[in-house]
């Protein structure tokens, strides 16, 4: 498998993870009336998951598909 195919597969897997993280059943778990450092839990989850996905994309892009 070439380096670009490996990287492409990782990006597709990351996209599917993002769709899972931002889908209804998972979001419903965090739709509670509490706060995290003064921010509603749902908003904190969305921001943290979004930031983790971006960091993962940057890591995959920079790694060059090395194993």
N, C-alpha and C positions, 0 to 999 in steps of 0.2 A: 504494500500500500504506500502510495507516495505521501510526501509531507503535506501537500495541499488537500488531499483527500482526507487525511487524518484530522487536519484543522477544520475542514468543512463539516465533518461528522461531529466534532466537538461543539461547533457553533449550532448545529441543528439540535443536538441534545440540550444545549443551554437554552435555546429558544423554547423547546418543549418544557423544560423546567420552569421557565418564566411563565408560560401559559398555565401551568399547574399552580404556581404560587399566586397568580392573580385571578384564579377562578373562584366561583362562588363558594364551594364547600370550605376551602381554606380561609378565605376572607371572613366567612361567618364565624370561624373560631376566634378571630381577633376583634369581632364587633361586640365589645363589652363596654361597660360604663366606667372603667378605670382609666388611669392616666399613667404615663411613663415619663418621668421628669417633666410633668406638666403638660404633656402632649397626649391626646387621646391614643389609646393602644392601637387602634386600627390605622391611624395616620402614621404612627411610629413604625408599625410593621411594614406598611407600604413603602415608606422611605428606606428602611433598612434592607428590605428585599430588593428594591430597585438599585440601591447602591451596591449590594453584593453581586447582582447580575452584571452591572457595569464593570466592577472590579474583576469579575471572572472573565468577561469578554476581553478586557485589557490584558489579563494574564495569558489567555489563550492566544491572542494576537501577537504578543511579544515573545511567547515561548517558541514559536516557529514549529510547533508540532513535535518537539523533542520529547523523548520518553525516558 
